[in-house]
Amino acid sequence: MRVLVLGGTVFLGRHVAEAALARGHELTLFTRGLHGAQLFPEAERLRGDRSRDVSVLRGRDFDAVIDTSGYKPADVAASAAAVDAHYVFVSSVNAYPAWPAEAVDETSPVWEDGPEEYGPDKVRCERAAESALPGRVAVVRAGLIVGPHDGVFRLPWWVKRIAAGGDVPAPGDAERPVQIIDARDLAGWMLDMAEHRTAGVFNGTGPAGMTTMGELLGAAVEATGSGARLRWLPDAALRAAGAEPWTELPLWAPEDEMAGAWRVGTERAQAAGLRCRPATDTVADVAAWLRDGGEAELSDWGAHARPAPMGAEREEELLRQVE
């Protein structure tokens, strides 16, 4: 199969490209050439900026396109119009205005005419792709994507911090469910949908209840062998101390604000074959990637998408305030 990946050198796109080559597909990458120049020498590379000119894609014979880098509707409209192929578009659960405050599933209402922000723009991108290639688009509304090469660095931050040992502020309830999707599982499944020409809308994340925050962070303690001590701090205490959900403490989704964060229905995706490896396996692989110096590969990412978790002084202050 002739596969075009829009992206293909950063995190999810990198895993898609790797899986496509492993399956023996003929791979073309369309990128700006900013990252991963040394990756996948066996793939054809087309260089360009999709927001300016996609003419290099026209007249090419692709069987499937996997779009991991579409954020602006006009860019997706141009890319989809330039190809005659099955189109797998990576969207986001931010497409649902009720999320993360409420639980959602694949039938939940999406943004209709929202502001020019990430979630509403993703919905407009979905519609642009479908308009250009009606009945030939698989929309994947991804949840929290994790795994090796994760430049957003939420789960890797936890693994790195826990590897340093000592008392670690652990947010909320250890029994709170968490949903994640390993980028390798998502990449392989999207290729399955490309190969089978599967169309429709799917929530691309792990099943609700797949793991808990305690299991996830506990797996990091085990994988790193650090002996770190997890100090579980209730939502109310963290709120009183002024802690910032999701940024200062990655993956912390307090119930009073984000009750639906880890309650995303994935029935259609599971029926279409999405399967997820155990979260403990992902944590172990992230730990191995970090030990092998994986964070160094992120030096050219900049800080555009990464959270700003707390440092040691802030941790100590927080632990003192909630004792």
C-alpha positions in Angstrom: 0.0 0.0 0.0 1.2 3.5 -0.8 0.9 5.6 2.3 1.3 9.3 2.7 1.9 10.6 6.2 1.4 14.3 6.8 4.0 14.7 9.5 5.8 11.5 10.3 8.9 12.6 12.2 7.4 13.7 15.6 5.8 11.4 18.2 2.6 9.9 16.8 3.6 10.5 13.2 6.9 8.9 13.8 5.2 5.8 15.2 2.9 5.7 12.2 5.8 5.9 9.8 7.7 3.2 11.6 4.7 0.9 11.6 4.0 1.5 7.9 7.6 0.5 7.0 7.5 -2.5 9.3 4.4 -3.7 7.4 6.1 -3.3 4.0 4.2 -0.3 2.8 5.6 2.2 0.4 6.0 5.4 2.5 6.0 9.0 1.7 6.4 11.8 4.3 5.3 15.3 3.7 7.0 17.6 6.3 8.5 21.0 6.8 11.9 19.4 7.4 12.3 20.8 10.9 12.5 17.6 12.8 13.9 14.1 12.4 15.9 14.6 9.2 17.8 11.4 9.9 14.7 9.2 10.4 13.4 6.7 7.8 16.0 7.1 5.0 14.0 4.4 3.0 11.0 6.7 2.8 10.3 9.2 0.1 10.4 12.8 1.5 8.4 15.7 0.2 9.3 19.0 1.8 6.7 21.8 2.2 4.5 23.8 4.4 0.9 22.7 4.2 -0.3 26.1 5.2 1.2 27.6 2.1 1.5 25.1 -0.8 0.5 21.4 -1.2 0.9 21.3 -4.9 3.6 18.7 -4.5 0.9 16.2 -3.4 -1.3 16.7 -6.5 -1.3 14.0 -9.2 0.4 11.5 -6.9 -0.9 7.9 -6.5 -1.5 7.3 -2.8 -3.8 4.6 -1.4 -4.1 6.1 2.0 -3.2 9.3 3.8 -2.7 9.6 7.6 -2.9 13.2 8.7 -1.2 13.6 12.1 -0.5 17.3 11.8 -3.8 19.0 10.8 -4.8 21.8 13.1 -6.2 24.5 10.8 -9.3 23.9 8.6 -7.9 25.5 5.5 -4.7 23.4 5.7 -6.7 20.2 6.0 -9.1 21.3 3.2 -6.2 21.9 0.9 -4.4 18.6 1.8 -7.5 16.5 1.4 -8.4 18.1 -1.9 -5.0 17.4 -3.2 -5.2 13.6 -2.8 -7.4 10.9 -4.1 -7.1 8.4 -1.3 -8.6 7.1 2.0 -7.9 9.7 4.6 -7.3 9.1 8.3 -7.5 12.3 10.3 -6.2 12.7 13.8 -8.6 14.9 15.7 -9.1 15.2 19.5 -11.6 14.6 22.2 -11.5 18.3 22.5 -14.0 18.2 19.7 -16.7 17.7 22.3 -17.6 20.9 24.1 -18.8 19.0 27.1 -15.4 17.4 27.7 -13.6 17.2 30.1 -16.3 18.5 32.5 -18.6 15.6 31.4 -18.3 12.1 30.1 -18.6 11.8 26.3 -18.9 9.1 23.7 -18.7 8.8 20.0 -22.3 10.1 19.6 -21.9 13.2 21.8 -22.5 16.6 20.2 -19.4 18.4 18.9 -18.6 22.1 18.5 -20.9 23.7 16.0 -19.6 27.3 15.7 -17.0 27.7 18.4 -14.2 30.2 18.6 -10.9 29.8 16.7 -9.4 27.5 19.3 -8.1 24.0 19.3 -11.3 22.0 19.9 -13.6 23.9 17.5 -10.8 24.0 14.9 -10.4 20.3 15.0 -14.1 19.9 14.3 -13.8 22.3 11.4 -10.8 20.2 10.1 -12.9 17.0 10.3 -15.6 18.6 8.2 -13.1 19.9 5.7 -11.7 16.5 5.2 -15.1 14.9 4.8 -16.2 17.6 2.4 -13.2 16.9 0.2 -13.4 13.1 0.4 -17.0 12.2 1.3 -17.3 8.7 2.8 -13.6 8.2 2.6 -12.5 9.7 6.0 -11.8 8.1 9.3 -11.8 10.7 12.1 -9.9 9.6 15.1 -10.7 11.8 18.2 -7.6 11.0 20.2 -7.4 11.1 23.9 -4.1 11.4 26.0 -1.4 9.9 23.7 1.6 8.6 25.5 4.7 6.5 24.9 8.3 6.8 23.8 9.2 10.0 21.9 6.5 12.0 23.7 7.5 15.6 23.3 4.5 17.0 25.1 6.2 15.2 28.1 3.3 14.6 30.5 3.8 10.9 31.3 7.5 11.2 30.7 7.6 14.0 33.3 6.2 11.7 35.9 8.6 8.9 35.1 11.6 11.3 35.1 10.5 12.9 38.4 9.8 9.5 40.1 13.2 8.3 38.8 14.8 11.1 40.9 13.3 9.5 44.1 12.3 11.1 47.3 8.8 12.3 48.3 6.7 12.8 45.2 3.4 14.9 45.4 0.9 12.5 43.8 -2.4 14.3 42.8 -5.9 13.4 43.9 -7.1 9.8 44.5 -4.9 6.9 43.8 -8.0 4.9 42.7 -9.1 7.5 40.2 -9.4 5.9 36.7 -7.1 7.2 34.0 -7.4 6.7 30.2 -4.4 6.7 28.0 -3.5 5.5 24.5 0.0 4.3 23.6 1.1 6.0 20.4 2.2 2.7 19.0 -1.2 1.2 19.5 -2.9 4.2 18.0 -0.5 4.2 15.0 -1.0 0.5 14.2 -4.8 0.8 14.5 -4.9 3.8 12.2 -2.9 1.8 9.6 -5.5 -1.0 10.0 -8.2 1.5 9.2 -6.3 2.7 6.2 -5.7 -0.8 4.9 -9.4 -1.8 5.3 -10.7 1.6 4.1 -12.7 2.1 7.3 -14.6 5.4 7.5 -16.5 7.0 10.4 -15.8 8.8 13.7 -14.0 7.0 16.5 -12.6 8.0 19.9 -9.0 6.9 19.9 -8.1 6.3 23.5 -7.9 3.4 25.9 -11.1 2.0 27.4 -12.6 3.7 30.5 -11.2 2.1 33.6 -8.1 0.7 31.9 -5.9 1.8 34.8 -5.7 4.2 37.7 -3.5 7.0 38.7 -2.1 4.9 41.5 -1.3 2.0 39.1 0.3 4.4 36.6 2.6 6.2 39.0 3.3 2.9 40.9 4.4 1.4 37.6 6.9 4.3 37.3 8.3 3.6 40.8 8.8 0.0 39.8 10.2 0.7 36.3 12.7 3.2 37.6 13.7 1.3 40.7 14.0 4.6 42.5 12.2 3.8 45.7 10.3 7.1 45.4 7.5 7.6 47.9 4.2 8.7 46.5 2.5 11.3 48.8 -1.2 11.3 47.7 -2.7 14.8 48.1 -6.5 15.2 47.9 -8.0 17.5 45.3 -9.3 19.9 47.9 -5.9 20.3 49.5 -4.2 20.9 46.2 -6.9 23.4 45.3 -6.3 25.2 48.6 -2.6 25.3 47.9 -3.2 26.9 44.5 -1.9 24.0 42.4 -2.7 24.1 38.7 -4.4 21.0 37.3 -2.8 19.4 34.2 0.2 21.8 34.0 1.9 21.9 37.4 0.8 18.3 38.0 0.4 16.6 34.6 -2.6 14.2 34.3 -4.2 15.7 37.4 -7.9 16.2 36.5 -9.8 17.1 39.6 -13.3 15.9 39.9 -14.8 19.3 40.6 -13.6 20.6 37.2 -12.8 17.6 35.0 -15.2 14.8 36.1 -15.4 13.5 32.5 -11.7 13.6 31.7 -11.2 9.8 32.0 -14.8 8.8 31.0 -14.6 8.8 27.2 -16.6 6.1 25.5 -14.7 4.1 22.8 -17.3 1.5 21.7 -17.0 2.2 18.0 -13.2 2.2 18.2 -13.1 -1.1 20.0 -15.6 -2.6 17.5 -13.2 -1.4 14.7 -10.4 -3.2 16.3 -8.6 -0.8 18.6 -6.7 -2.7 21.3 -4.4 -1.2 24.0 -1.4 -2.7 25.7 -1.3 -2.6 29.5 -0.4 0.9 30.8 2.4 -0.7 32.9 4.1 -1.8 29.6 3.9 1.8 28.3 5.4 3.2 31.5 8.3 0.7 31.4 9.0 1.6 27.8 9.0 5.3 28.6 11.4 4.7 31.4 13.7 2.8 29.1 13.5 5.6 26.5 14.5 8.2 29.1 17.3 6.0 30.4 18.6 5.8 26.8 18.8 9.6 26.6 15.5 10.0 24.7 14.8 13.4 26.1 17.7 14.8 24.2 15.8 14.2 20.9 13.3 16.8 22.0 15.7 19.7 22.0 14.4 21.1 18.8 10.8 20.9 19.8 10.9 24.1 21.8 8.3 24.6 24.6 5.3 25.3 22.4 3.2 22.3 23.6 4.9 21.2 26.8 3.4 21.7 30.2 5.3 23.6 32.9 5.3 21.2 35.9 6.5 22.3 39.3 10.1 22.3 40.4 11.6 21.0 43.6 11.0 24.2 45.6 7.3 24.2 44.7 7.0 20.5 45.5 8.4 21.1 49.0 6.1 24.1 49.5 3.1 22.1 48.5 4.0 19.1 50.7 4.4 21.5 53.7 1.1 23.2 53.0 -0.9 20.0 52.9 0.7 18.2 55.8 
